[in-house]
Structures are given as structure tokens and as C-alpha cells.
Amino acid sequence: MARSKTKKQQEIPGAERPTNDDIDEAIAPYVEALYARMELQVQEPALKAQVAERMKEHKLTSYSYEDGEARYVFTRSSSEQLKCKRASIAVEV
């Protein structure tokens, strides 16, 4: 038997939630960043699978990649799982 949805609590006039414009202004960019991160988390598994597939096509079990700020070492195991380790690049002064 399907459960019926519970009714949403009714708003009582004069009992609205208190708001603070200063806090709302600070929260808005955080919420935008939160949604952006959630979207990236949805995309990440497919992109990771693409990297693993390309490494398999080229018969590589390990691959190193640098983007200027960090070095990433991708390792593909025998169980077809891809692991990524990030390391900072030492800057010479």
C-alpha cells in the first residue's frame, strides 16, 4: 500500500521565519558554489571512466599529468579501477 504524502505545515501569519539581509547576501554565493560542486560530482564518474578507457587503449597502467600547479598520477589497477594522486609542484625561487 502506498504511503500518502503528509501535508506541508501551514504558514501562520505573523510567524514568518526571521531573515537577515547580511547573512542572506553571504549565503547566496555559497549556495551557488554548492550547486556547481554537486553538478561536477555527477560528471566526475563518467570523465574518470573515459580516462581509464583511454589508458587501457594505450596499454598504460600509470600516467603522470601536470597542469602547472600540481602533478597528478593516474594508476589503473588490474580490476580496472582508476586511482588519482595529486602532488604539489615545487616552485624554484
N, CA, C and O atoms as CSV, one atom per row, in Angstrom:
chain,resi,resn,atom,element,x,y,z
A,1,MET,N,N,0.827,-1.160,0.000
A,1,MET,CA,C,0.000,0.000,0.000
A,1,MET,C,C,0.885,1.240,0.000
A,1,MET,O,O,1.828,1.323,0.786
A,2,ALA,N,N,0.598,2.193,-0.858
A,2,ALA,CA,C,1.401,3.391,-0.987
A,2,ALA,C,C,1.133,4.333,0.178
A,2,ALA,O,O,0.000,4.482,0.638
A,3,ARG,N,N,2.201,4.958,0.637
A,3,ARG,CA,C,2.054,5.927,1.715
A,3,ARG,C,C,1.540,7.240,1.157
A,3,ARG,O,O,1.977,7.685,0.096
A,4,SER,N,N,0.639,7.842,1.852
A,4,SER,CA,C,0.158,9.147,1.405
A,4,SER,C,C,1.134,10.215,1.873
A,4,SER,O,O,1.745,10.099,2.935
A,5,LYS,N,N,1.266,11.244,1.068
A,5,LYS,CA,C,2.162,12.333,1.427
A,5,LYS,C,C,1.574,13.102,2.600
A,5,LYS,O,O,0.363,13.309,2.680
A,6,THR,N,N,2.433,13.514,3.493
A,6,THR,CA,C,1.970,14.319,4.606
A,6,THR,C,C,1.786,15.755,4.143
A,6,THR,O,O,2.475,16.224,3.238
A,7,LYS,N,N,0.863,16.433,4.765
A,7,LYS,CA,C,0.597,17.821,4.401
A,7,LYS,C,C,1.743,18.697,4.881
A,7,LYS,O,O,2.328,18.465,5.939
A,8,LYS,N,N,2.050,19.715,4.071
A,8,LYS,CA,C,3.060,20.688,4.451
A,8,LYS,C,C,2.458,21.561,5.549
A,8,LYS,O,O,1.287,21.936,5.489
A,9,GLN,N,N,3.264,21.874,6.536
A,9,GLN,CA,C,2.777,22.695,7.627
A,9,GLN,C,C,2.364,24.063,7.100
A,9,GLN,O,O,3.091,24.679,6.320
A,10,GLN,N,N,1.224,24.525,7.516
A,10,GLN,CA,C,0.723,25.805,7.057
A,10,GLN,C,C,1.486,26.944,7.716
A,10,GLN,O,O,1.914,26.852,8.867
A,11,GLU,N,N,1.646,28.037,6.941
A,11,GLU,CA,C,2.272,29.231,7.476
A,11,GLU,C,C,1.250,30.003,8.290
A,11,GLU,O,O,0.114,30.189,7.856
A,12,ILE,N,N,1.644,30.443,9.445
A,12,ILE,CA,C,0.770,31.231,10.309
A,12,ILE,C,C,1.149,32.696,10.135
A,12,ILE,O,O,2.310,33.058,10.327
A,13,PRO,N,N,0.199,33.538,9.776
A,13,PRO,CA,C,0.501,34.963,9.601
A,13,PRO,C,C,1.142,35.556,10.851
A,13,PRO,O,O,0.664,35.347,11.966
A,14,GLY,N,N,2.219,36.291,10.652
A,14,GLY,CA,C,2.929,36.908,11.768
A,14,GLY,C,C,3.992,36.005,12.373
A,14,GLY,O,O,4.722,36.438,13.265
A,15,ALA,N,N,4.100,34.758,11.915
A,15,ALA,CA,C,5.080,33.820,12.463
A,15,ALA,C,C,6.092,33.412,11.395
A,15,ALA,O,O,6.596,32.289,11.401
A,16,GLU,N,N,6.386,34.339,10.474
A,16,GLU,CA,C,7.336,34.050,9.411
A,16,GLU,C,C,8.738,33.868,9.997
A,16,GLU,O,O,9.051,34.364,11.079
A,17,ARG,N,N,9.546,33.161,9.269
A,17,ARG,CA,C,10.929,32.967,9.710
A,17,ARG,C,C,11.671,34.290,9.644
A,17,ARG,O,O,11.502,35.050,8.691
A,18,PRO,N,N,12.489,34.570,10.647
A,18,PRO,CA,C,13.250,35.821,10.610
A,18,PRO,C,C,14.327,35.750,9.524
A,18,PRO,O,O,14.918,34.695,9.297
A,19,THR,N,N,14.573,36.864,8.866
A,19,THR,CA,C,15.612,36.912,7.841
A,19,THR,C,C,16.605,38.001,8.192
A,19,THR,O,O,16.294,38.950,8.911
A,20,ASN,N,N,17.818,37.840,7.661
A,20,ASN,CA,C,18.878,38.823,7.863
A,20,ASN,C,C,19.528,39.033,6.504
A,20,ASN,O,O,20.167,38.126,5.971
A,21,ASP,N,N,19.366,40.226,5.942
A,21,ASP,CA,C,19.878,40.510,4.601
A,21,ASP,C,C,21.389,40.306,4.498
A,21,ASP,O,O,21.883,39.848,3.468
A,22,ASP,N,N,22.120,40.641,5.556
A,22,ASP,CA,C,23.574,40.490,5.534
A,22,ASP,C,C,23.960,39.014,5.409
A,22,ASP,O,O,24.852,38.660,4.639
A,23,ILE,N,N,23.280,38.164,6.173
A,23,ILE,CA,C,23.565,36.724,6.122
A,23,ILE,C,C,23.087,36.141,4.799
A,23,ILE,O,O,23.779,35.319,4.199
A,24,ASP,N,N,21.905,36.560,4.338
A,24,ASP,CA,C,21.394,36.085,3.049
A,24,ASP,C,C,22.371,36.419,1.922
A,24,ASP,O,O,22.581,35.612,1.017
A,25,GLU,N,N,22.963,37.608,1.980
A,25,GLU,CA,C,23.933,38.037,0.962
A,25,GLU,C,C,25.182,37.154,0.984
A,25,GLU,O,O,25.764,36.879,-0.066
A,26,ALA,N,N,25.593,36.714,2.159
A,26,ALA,CA,C,26.761,35.834,2.275
A,26,ALA,C,C,26.431,34.408,1.856
A,26,ALA,O,O,27.290,33.705,1.322
A,27,ILE,N,N,25.209,33.978,2.091
A,27,ILE,CA,C,24.811,32.605,1.793
A,27,ILE,C,C,24.649,32.376,0.290
A,27,ILE,O,O,24.989,31.301,-0.205
A,28,ALA,N,N,24.141,33.358,-0.436
A,28,ALA,CA,C,23.837,33.185,-1.859
A,28,ALA,C,C,25.029,32.662,-2.669
A,28,ALA,O,O,24.856,31.691,-3.404
A,29,PRO,N,N,26.244,33.258,-2.574
A,29,PRO,CA,C,27.367,32.713,-3.354
A,29,PRO,C,C,27.774,31.311,-2.899
A,29,PRO,O,O,28.212,30.492,-3.708
A,30,TYR,N,N,27.628,31.040,-1.601
A,30,TYR,CA,C,27.947,29.702,-1.095
A,30,TYR,C,C,27.021,28.668,-1.715
A,30,TYR,O,O,27.474,27.605,-2.140
A,31,VAL,N,N,25.732,28.966,-1.771
A,31,VAL,CA,C,24.761,28.031,-2.335
A,31,VAL,C,C,25.054,27.811,-3.818
A,31,VAL,O,O,24.933,26.688,-4.306
A,32,GLU,N,N,25.442,28.873,-4.549
A,32,GLU,CA,C,25.805,28.723,-5.958
A,32,GLU,C,C,27.006,27.795,-6.114
A,32,GLU,O,O,27.018,26.934,-6.993
A,33,ALA,N,N,28.018,27.971,-5.259
A,33,ALA,CA,C,29.196,27.100,-5.306
A,33,ALA,C,C,28.822,25.665,-4.954
A,33,ALA,O,O,29.358,24.720,-5.533
A,34,LEU,N,N,27.916,25.504,-4.019
A,34,LEU,CA,C,27.455,24.178,-3.613
A,34,LEU,C,C,26.794,23.457,-4.786
A,34,LEU,O,O,27.075,22.284,-5.034
A,35,TYR,N,N,25.911,24.162,-5.511
A,35,TYR,CA,C,25.256,23.558,-6.664
A,35,TYR,C,C,26.250,23.234,-7.773
A,35,TYR,O,O,26.124,22.205,-8.436
A,36,ALA,N,N,27.241,24.108,-7.981
A,36,ALA,CA,C,28.261,23.850,-9.001
A,36,ALA,C,C,29.051,22.591,-8.652
A,36,ALA,O,O,29.327,21.768,-9.524
A,37,ARG,N,N,29.417,22.438,-7.363
A,37,ARG,CA,C,30.162,21.255,-6.936
A,37,ARG,C,C,29.325,19.993,-7.098
A,37,ARG,O,O,29.840,18.952,-7.507
A,38,MET,N,N,28.046,20.080,-6.781
A,38,MET,CA,C,27.169,18.917,-6.920
A,38,MET,C,C,27.081,18.485,-8.381
A,38,MET,O,O,27.069,17.290,-8.675
A,39,GLU,N,N,27.019,19.447,-9.293
A,39,GLU,CA,C,26.963,19.132,-10.724
A,39,GLU,C,C,28.260,18.449,-11.174
A,39,GLU,O,O,28.227,17.503,-11.961
A,40,LEU,N,N,29.398,18.934,-10.672
A,40,LEU,CA,C,30.678,18.318,-11.027
A,40,LEU,C,C,30.774,16.893,-10.490
A,40,LEU,O,O,31.347,16.020,-11.143
A,41,GLN,N,N,30.221,16.657,-9.315
A,41,GLN,CA,C,30.251,15.311,-8.752
A,41,GLN,C,C,29.447,14.336,-9.603
A,41,GLN,O,O,29.748,13.143,-9.633
A,42,VAL,N,N,28.437,14.834,-10.286
A,42,VAL,CA,C,27.644,13.988,-11.176
A,42,VAL,C,C,28.466,13.642,-12.422
A,42,VAL,O,O,28.383,12.523,-12.930
A,43,GLN,N,N,29.256,14.600,-12.914
A,43,GLN,CA,C,30.038,14.412,-14.140
A,43,GLN,C,C,31.308,13.589,-13.911
A,43,GLN,O,O,31.774,12.912,-14.827
A,44,GLU,N,N,31.868,13.639,-12.712
A,44,GLU,CA,C,33.174,13.029,-12.443
A,44,GLU,C,C,33.274,11.540,-12.782
A,44,GLU,O,O,34.262,11.156,-13.408
A,45,PRO,N,N,32.326,10.678,-12.415
A,45,PRO,CA,C,32.479,9.256,-12.730
A,45,PRO,C,C,32.594,8.968,-14.234
A,45,PRO,O,O,33.373,8.106,-14.642
A,46,ALA,N,N,31.830,9.679,-15.046
A,46,ALA,CA,C,31.898,9.461,-16.497
A,46,ALA,C,C,33.249,9.911,-17.045
A,46,ALA,O,O,33.824,9.245,-17.907
A,47,LEU,N,N,33.754,11.029,-16.553
A,47,LEU,CA,C,35.057,11.520,-17.004
A,47,LEU,C,C,36.185,10.594,-16.549
A,47,LEU,O,O,37.140,10.357,-17.289
A,48,LYS,N,N,36.069,10.080,-15.347
A,48,LYS,CA,C,37.063,9.143,-14.817
A,48,LYS,C,C,37.075,7.861,-15.652
A,48,LYS,O,O,38.140,7.316,-15.942
A,49,ALA,N,N,35.898,7.385,-16.035
A,49,ALA,CA,C,35.799,6.190,-16.870
A,49,ALA,C,C,36.430,6.429,-18.238
A,49,ALA,O,O,37.048,5.528,-18.805
A,50,GLN,N,N,36.275,7.640,-18.767
A,50,GLN,CA,C,36.901,7.986,-20.052
A,50,GLN,C,C,38.417,7.904,-19.963
A,50,GLN,O,O,39.072,7.362,-20.854
A,51,VAL,N,N,38.971,8.445,-18.882
A,51,VAL,CA,C,40.427,8.401,-18.693
A,51,VAL,C,C,40.888,6.950,-18.592
A,51,VAL,O,O,41.873,6.567,-19.223
A,52,ALA,N,N,40.187,6.147,-17.808
A,52,ALA,CA,C,40.554,4.735,-17.647
A,52,ALA,C,C,40.499,4.000,-18.986
A,52,ALA,O,O,41.377,3.192,-19.286
A,53,GLU,N,N,39.480,4.274,-19.784
A,53,GLU,CA,C,39.340,3.619,-21.084
A,53,GLU,C,C,40.475,4.007,-22.032
A,53,GLU,O,O,41.015,3.157,-22.740
A,54,ARG,N,N,40.832,5.284,-22.041
A,54,ARG,CA,C,41.931,5.725,-22.918
A,54,ARG,C,C,43.262,5.128,-22.472
A,54,ARG,O,O,44.087,4.757,-23.308
A,55,MET,N,N,43.475,5.033,-21.162
A,55,MET,CA,C,44.703,4.410,-20.672
A,55,MET,C,C,44.742,2.939,-21.074
A,55,MET,O,O,45.799,2.415,-21.426
A,56,LYS,N,N,43.586,2.272,-21.020
A,56,LYS,CA,C,43.511,0.867,-21.407
A,56,LYS,C,C,43.810,0.709,-22.893
A,56,LYS,O,O,44.524,-0.215,-23.284
A,57,GLU,N,N,43.267,1.607,-23.734
A,57,GLU,CA,C,43.522,1.560,-25.171
A,57,GLU,C,C,45.007,1.698,-25.482
A,57,GLU,O,O,45.519,1.063,-26.404
A,58,HIS,N,N,45.697,2.538,-24.701
A,58,HIS,CA,C,47.134,2.758,-24.913
A,58,HIS,C,C,48.000,1.816,-24.085
A,58,HIS,O,O,49.223,1.952,-24.047
A,59,LYS,N,N,47.354,0.861,-23.424
A,59,LYS,CA,C,48.035,-0.162,-22.619
A,59,LYS,C,C,48.939,0.452,-21.552
A,59,LYS,O,O,50.078,0.024,-21.366
A,60,LEU,N,N,48.407,1.471,-20.848
A,60,LEU,CA,C,49.136,2.121,-19.769
A,60,LEU,C,C,48.488,1.783,-18.437
A,60,LEU,O,O,47.262,1.753,-18.326
A,61,THR,N,N,49.301,1.531,-17.437
A,61,THR,CA,C,48.779,1.302,-16.096
A,61,THR,C,C,49.035,2.518,-15.209
A,61,THR,O,O,48.432,2.651,-14.145
A,62,SER,N,N,49.931,3.407,-15.648
A,62,SER,CA,C,50.224,4.605,-14.885
A,62,SER,C,C,50.491,5.760,-15.844
A,62,SER,O,O,51.091,5.571,-16.902
A,63,TYR,N,N,50.045,6.947,-15.472
A,63,TYR,CA,C,50.248,8.115,-16.316
A,63,TYR,C,C,50.358,9.346,-15.428
A,63,TYR,O,O,49.578,9.511,-14.490
A,64,SER,N,N,51.333,10.216,-15.722
A,64,SER,CA,C,51.554,11.424,-14.953
A,64,SER,C,C,51.136,12.633,-15.783
A,64,SER,O,O,51.439,12.706,-16.974
A,65,TYR,N,N,50.438,13.585,-15.157
A,65,TYR,CA,C,49.934,14.767,-15.844
A,65,TYR,C,C,50.193,15.988,-14.973
A,65,TYR,O,O,49.958,15.947,-13.765
A,66,GLU,N,N,50.680,17.088,-15.580
A,66,GLU,CA,C,50.901,18.329,-14.850
A,66,GLU,C,C,50.062,19.433,-15.464
A,66,GLU,O,O,49.966,19.552,-16.686
A,67,ASP,N,N,49.453,20.242,-14.603
A,67,ASP,CA,C,48.653,21.363,-15.111
A,67,ASP,C,C,49.260,22.718,-14.751
A,67,ASP,O,O,48.599,23.746,-14.899
A,68,GLY,N,N,50.496,22.734,-14.285
A,68,GLY,CA,C,51.160,23.972,-13.913
A,68,GLY,C,C,51.135,24.224,-12.424
A,68,GLY,O,O,52.051,24.852,-11.893
A,69,GLU,N,N,50.132,23.762,-11.750
A,69,GLU,CA,C,50.018,23.951,-10.306
A,69,GLU,C,C,50.263,22.655,-9.532
A,69,GLU,O,O,50.744,22.678,-8.399
A,70,ALA,N,N,49.929,21.537,-10.150
A,70,ALA,CA,C,50.053,20.255,-9.460
A,70,ALA,C,C,50.369,19.145,-10.451
A,70,ALA,O,O,50.154,19.279,-11.656
A,71,ARG,N,N,50.881,18.056,-9.917
A,71,ARG,CA,C,51.145,16.860,-10.707
A,71,ARG,C,C,50.139,15.807,-10.270
A,71,ARG,O,O,49.935,15.586,-9.076
A,72,TYR,N,N,49.522,15.170,-11.232
A,72,TYR,CA,C,48.536,14.125,-10.980
A,72,TYR,C,C,49.083,12.814,-11.527
A,72,TYR,O,O,49.512,12.743,-12.678
A,73,VAL,N,N,49.063,11.788,-10.701
A,73,VAL,CA,C,49.497,10.466,-11.142
A,73,VAL,C,C,48.272,9.561,-11.143
A,73,VAL,O,O,47.671,9.298,-10.101
A,74,PHE,N,N,47.916,9.092,-12.337
A,74,PHE,CA,C,46.772,8.203,-12.509
A,74,PHE,C,C,47.281,6.772,-12.598
A,74,PHE,O,O,48.200,6.482,-13.365
A,75,THR,N,N,46.694,5.888,-11.825
A,75,THR,CA,C,47.093,4.486,-11.815
A,75,THR,C,C,45.862,3.629,-12.044
A,75,THR,O,O,44.858,3.757,-11.344
A,76,ARG,N,N,45.956,2.752,-13.037
A,76,ARG,CA,C,44.858,1.844,-13.365
A,76,ARG,C,C,45.238,0.463,-12.867
A,76,ARG,O,O,46.278,-0.080,-13.241
A,77,SER,N,N,44.385,-0.103,-12.017
A,77,SER,CA,C,44.681,-1.407,-11.432
A,77,SER,C,C,44.152,-2.522,-12.334
A,77,SER,O,O,43.457,-2.273,-13.319
A,78,SER,N,N,44.497,-3.743,-11.974
A,78,SER,CA,C,44.039,-4.896,-12.764
A,78,SER,C,C,42.519,-5.057,-12.688
A,78,SER,O,O,41.916,-5.679,-13.563
A,79,SER,N,N,41.907,-4.504,-11.656
A,79,SER,CA,C,40.448,-4.583,-11.537
A,79,SER,C,C,39.770,-3.426,-12.272
A,79,SER,O,O,38.582,-3.173,-12.071
A,80,GLU,N,N,40.520,-2.727,-13.120
A,80,GLU,CA,C,40.017,-1.642,-13.965
A,80,GLU,C,C,39.637,-0.386,-13.186
A,80,GLU,O,O,39.000,0.512,-13.738
A,81,GLN,N,N,40.015,-0.313,-11.919
A,81,GLN,CA,C,39.739,0.891,-11.149
A,81,GLN,C,C,40.848,1.901,-11.383
A,81,GLN,O,O,42.019,1.540,-11.492
A,82,LEU,N,N,40.468,3.173,-11.460
A,82,LEU,CA,C,41.423,4.245,-11.683
A,82,LEU,C,C,41.596,5.028,-10.396
A,82,LEU,O,O,40.621,5.455,-9.777
A,83,LYS,N,N,42.847,5.211,-10.003
A,83,LYS,CA,C,43.151,5.995,-8.813
A,83,LYS,C,C,43.951,7.213,-9.244
A,83,LYS,O,O,44.756,7.143,-10.173
A,84,CYS,N,N,43.727,8.318,-8.568
A,84,CYS,CA,C,44.421,9.554,-8.896
A,84,CYS,C,C,45.036,10.118,-7.620
A,84,CYS,O,O,44.356,10.264,-6.604
A,85,LYS,N,N,46.336,10.433,-7.682
A,85,LYS,CA,C,47.024,11.068,-6.563
A,85,LYS,C,C,47.532,12.415,-7.033
A,85,LYS,O,O,48.084,12.532,-8.128
A,86,ARG,N,N,47.347,13.428,-6.210
A,86,ARG,CA,C,47.745,14.794,-6.532
A,86,ARG,C,C,48.931,15.176,-5.657
A,86,ARG,O,O,48.947,14.899,-4.458
A,87,ALA,N,N,49.931,15.821,-6.275
A,87,ALA,CA,C,51.089,16.317,-5.530
A,87,ALA,C,C,51.418,17.722,-6.011
A,87,ALA,O,O,51.328,18.008,-7.205
A,88,SER,N,N,51.795,18.587,-5.102
A,88,SER,CA,C,52.158,19.950,-5.466
A,88,SER,C,C,53.473,19.944,-6.227
A,88,SER,O,O,54.320,19.074,-6.024
A,89,ILE,N,N,53.631,20.918,-7.100
A,89,ILE,CA,C,54.873,21.074,-7.854
A,89,ILE,C,C,55.738,22.058,-7.095
A,89,ILE,O,O,55.293,23.153,-6.752
A,90,ALA,N,N,56.974,21.669,-6.834
A,90,ALA,CA,C,57.898,22.550,-6.134
A,90,ALA,C,C,58.279,23.738,-7.037
A,90,ALA,O,O,58.667,23.558,-8.191
A,91,VAL,N,N,58.158,24.946,-6.484
A,91,VAL,CA,C,58.485,26.149,-7.230
A,91,VAL,C,C,59.874,26.610,-6.832
A,91,VAL,O,O,60.164,26.808,-5.652
A,92,GLU,N,N,60.737,26.780,-7.837
A,92,GLU,CA,C,62.097,27.239,-7.554
A,92,GLU,C,C,62.112,28.746,-7.414
A,92,GLU,O,O,61.488,29.466,-8.193
A,93,VAL,N,N,62.840,29.214,-6.401
A,93,VAL,CA,C,62.904,30.674,-6.157
A,93,VAL,C,C,64.275,31.190,-6.482
A,93,VAL,O,O,64.533,32.386,-6.345
